[in-house]
Amino acid sequence: MSGAGFALDPRLAADTCPVASLPLCDVRLMNDARYPWLILVPRRAGMVEIADLSDVDQTLLWQEVNHSSSALRSTSPCEKLNIGALGIIVRQLHVHVVARNHGDAAWPGPVWGHGKAVPYEPIAREALLEHLRNALSAA
């Protein structure tokens, strides 16, 4: 199955900024300065669960999650990465990669649903996006 008919969920579009397009996924930055947070969205129409992807796409997804995790850690050092595909509010298949540090706004709990997002200041957002794009294009 290809990306034909794929459309990004409007809620994901509203809450994130585009970072890069990898072979399978669009990588997006959650616009919440409290946590460095990437979202990977496979460009496959109608996908809800990871199990809905073909075996080849599942393998590619995890390779891209690993690559994005490395890029995030190189730009935003952290104590722990949280990786999850919840899909409760936004059903479209997407994978969260969140850099966590002791004492962050939600520590030690989950970031989902914790307080109100704090949007990045434009200059800080653009600098982070540039660093992430450079890190993702390396290797």
KAUR-V748707 format. One record per pair of residues at least 24 apart in sequence whose ideal C-beta (glycine too) atoms are under 6 Angstrom apart, sorted by the first residue. I is the first residue (numbers start at 1). GAP is how many residues later the second one is. D is the distance in Angstrom with one decimal. If there is no record, write none. Layout:
<<I,GAP,D> <I,GAP,D>>
//
This chain:
<<1,43,5.6> <3,40,3.7> <5,40,3.7> <6,37,4.6> <6,39,4.8> <9,81,5.1> <9,83,4.2> <11,79,5.2> <12,78,5.9> <19,113,5.1> <20,113,5.7> <20,116,4.8> <22,42,4.8> <24,36,4.6> <24,37,6.0> <24,40,5.8> <25,39,5.0> <27,41,5.6> <31,88,5.1> <31,89,6.0> <32,85,4.0> <33,85,4.9> <33,87,4.6> <34,71,4.3> <34,84,5.3> <35,63,5.4> <35,76,5.4> <36,36,5.8> <36,40,3.5> <36,63,4.1> <37,61,4.6> <38,30,5.3> <38,34,5.6> <38,59,4.5> <39,55,5.2> <39,57,5.8> <40,24,6.0> <40,28,5.9> <40,55,4.6> <41,53,4.6> <42,51,5.7> <47,46,3.9> <48,43,5.3> <48,45,5.8> <50,35,5.9> <65,30,5.7> <68,29,5.5> <69,28,5.4> <71,61,5.7> <71,64,3.6> <71,65,4.7> <72,25,5.8> <72,27,5.4> <74,61,4.9> <75,56,4.3> <75,57,5.5> <75,60,5.6>>
//
